[in-house]
Amino acid sequence: MVAIPLAIRSLSRGRLRLTDLLADWGVSQGEHVLGVRTPHEYLASLTRFVTADVSGQVGADVLLLAGVEDHYVPFRQLGDQLNTLTGARSVTACVFTREEQAQNHIQVGNIASSVRVTLDGLDERDLRSGLLNQDAE
């Protein structure tokens, strides 16, 4: 569950704002993405997005990407997810750091690096050409 500071900064557009600007942005963005109107609805809806119940049933190849300084997804979740993918055919984890400027959420700063890793993974499994051919049909 997301830890949210209780301190309130101001009332903006009829909505209480959190003191921590990053947490406030995260909640606002979450409300927008999930189509809910209040922080309470956002936090309540997060319970629907738990992979622990199904991760062990995944039988495909899995590629996990993580930024060590991700502001939205705690880095420890990579290890948690790795431990639950017990039925996967293969599991590859790629950790992005400040050194390659891809340490942020969805590797902002060097998105090309994460795209390269993803495409290389598809190439290794000879899947990329099949996907490209499928799009042409």
Protein Blocks (a to p, Z undefined) as FASTA:
>chain_A
ZZddfbdfbdcehiacdfblmlmmmmmmmmmmnopabfklmmmmmmmmcfklmmmmpcbd
cdddddfklckbcfklmmmmmmmmmmbfbdcdddddfklopabghhihilmlmmmmmmmm
mmmnommmmmmmmmmZZ
